[in-house]
């Protein structure tokens, strides 16, 4: 075999080796790309989950509190929960270490074991009472400063219609009419009065959001055991979709108070006030209308004699 033939064989061999190496390299890149595009089952929070929420409560709310979905493997958190069995094992007997935003992927590190036993809310209600939940706005709800165990009062503001003809009375407030004009009197004279007054006082707060009223004899600090391989990752509060629970009150009331509270919510606008921690004393008030708002004769002050 001539020298040229030997050189040609060697060149062909090297070219083959190089082609095989390039093929292997490109195949590896393609495998990595395809692996990153693999869809992996995950579980997401349907709505925000507050810190301290029991995992068993979440498990009971499939579809309403969490739902199953998929996520690309390359975007998946390392500790994501990917199977129903793992979901039951992680959430069962644990609570959320911090708030979880809506649409957030559920992970193992979000759930921790409590060092104290959780008492159901129903066991904290005194005999003869029951729990009812209200959700005032931030202003009406004392700007989120109410805590479990506090006493609050409810003030109602509403419009009340009086049939003065049926009551046999005349309107005690009106605007003077120009001379020479007459107003046709209706068969029934109706007067609407805007009225504001305390409607309920000393309402005991069982829970704010999901924070339940503490046992007066128990330590106020609840420690959590995050385990050896848990760093208790917490999503940042205030993320888009998060809902503040500081103005969701669960109150301890008797049957009559529950009825009055529901009626008051339907009849007018309710505002709540926060009582001092050390002492509470119910105060009787007359309420306020436009006539006594300024503590004087409003018609005379405006129009004179």
PyMOL commands that set and color helices and strands:
alter all, ss='L'
color gray80, all
select helices_A, chain A and resi 3-36+55-59+73-75+84-91+108-110+121-124+142-144+164-167+255-267+298-303
alter helices_A, ss='H'
color red, helices_A
select strands_A, chain A and resi 39-45+66-72+95-96+111-114+130-134+151-163+190-208+211-212+224-225+249-253+269-274
alter strands_A, ss='S'
color yellow, strands_A
deselect
rebuild
show_as cartoon
